[in-house]
Amino acid sequence: MGDAGSGMQDAGCRMRDAECGMQNVGCRMWDAGCGMQDVGCGMLEAGAPCPRAGCGMGAGLLLLVLLAASVVLPARDPLLNICMDAKHHKSKPGPEGKLHDQCSPWKDYACCTANTTSEAHKDQSNLYNFNWNHCGVMPPKCKRHFIQDTCLYECSPNLGPWIDQVDSSWRRERILHVPLCKEDCEEWWEDCRDSVTCKENWHKGWNWATGTNRCPWGSMCRPFSEVFPRPRDLCEKIWSNSYKYTSEHRGSGRCIQMWFDPAQGNPNVVVAKYYAWKKRSSPAGVEDVAPERDQAVCALQWSVLVLLPLALVLIPEVAQGLWIPWVGVPLTVS
């Protein structure tokens, strides 16, 4: 290391050379930009400049990049891109090579499998042993809406804000009060108004003596228009309030669409994001999502607290007039 005089000169070098780190901090920290710990200043001859002056700048720039990434990259939202814990759903959404017919719009990112979608199109499906033709043959123009309803339920990864816990032998979660677009609900009712059924709530109350659903003893088959006088009655009552009738239109970003053109993208992605944000912002939704979200926010704040001071030390000139977005005022280092 040299004699005592050199040691004193080394100390002076460390105190003088601002580029090597304010107050001799930069020369002692691991310089990621250079790939090694910068201890060179302690080895210098008297009066010699710090040979690693640019390294502190590189490390500071790297820290600023990491800081920006920690602010810009969003934390994972527990209400988005998830599948229900139910009978036929996958554990997490993903691409499917091919989904059957009406379920095909979800093939790029789905909670269902090809086999599930094939069964969804059958009159007597093995999914739930449910028979659409319990009061005679259901017309195709009506049946297609029930198939599309099944595709949405089984395949969509965008129903997270409306997933609700349920105590059932065949599923742990269901959807509740999904805001259905006005057109989807009214077209469903219009195409089914002349079809026939014997029950208002199709979730329960059937006669399952034969292994498939049959009308309860004493019930009568009546037109949909009598059982469900309004579109709202059909959409809200038939599946125990799984859906909620709304006045919102397709493309508004405020209602879930059963029907959409996949070539134009899935419009329900934006809808789910909006209602996930709304649920987090409302008192009723805070308890459900706050713990996960709070952890993500804390992680973000701690990353900022750790990285920002180091960046300011290594690049003090960058700190002049630095704008801190969540504070709303410029930060000036004197």
Buried (B, 14 or more C-beta within 10 A) or exposed (E): EBEEEBEEBBEEBBEBBBBBBBEBBBBBBEBBBBEEEBEBBBEBEEEBEBEBBBBBBBBBBBBBEBBEEBBEEEEEBBBBBBBBBBBBBBEEBEEBEEBBEBBBBBBBBBBBBBEBBBBBBEEEBEBBEBBBEBBEEBEEEBBBBBBBBBBBBBBBBBBBBBBEEBEEEEBEBBBBEBBBBBBBBBBBBBBBBEBBBBBEEBEEEBBEEEEBBBBEEEBEBBBBBEBBEEBBBBBBBBBEBBBBBBEBEBBBBBBBBBBBEEEEEBBBBBBBBBBBBEBBEEEEBBEBBEEBBEEBEEEBEEBBEEBBEBBBBBBBEBBEEBEEEEEEEEEEEE
